[in-house]
Amino acid sequence: MRAPHEFWQNLEPPRSFATEGPYVDFFPATLPDGRQLLLPLRVPPGDGKRGVAALICNQASFEVFDALAQALFELVAP
């Protein structure tokens, strides 16, 4: 389990983490270039069977923010 301050800070190499669940503590979001970003899972109130992958951009490192901005730019450029 990663500490809360470790999420959103690093891009992991492609295929560092499985892309099929079940997921417990984090969700490995895969960018278009294959790199992965670990997002913490939060369990909302209810039955405890569902989770939400959280991303807080203003708490991400510049490396992560720049990679997300570049990926978004490439998606919307056409």
Secondary structure as GFF3:
##gff-version 3
##sequence-region A 1 78
A	DSSP	three_ten_helix	4	6	.	.	.	ID=ss1
A	DSSP	beta_strand	11	12	.	.	.	ID=ss2
A	DSSP	beta_strand	26	30	.	.	.	ID=ss3
A	DSSP	beta_strand	36	42	.	.	.	ID=ss4
A	DSSP	beta_strand	52	53	.	.	.	ID=ss5
A	DSSP	three_ten_helix	57	59	.	.	.	ID=ss6
A	DSSP	alpha_helix	62	76	.	.	.	ID=ss7
###
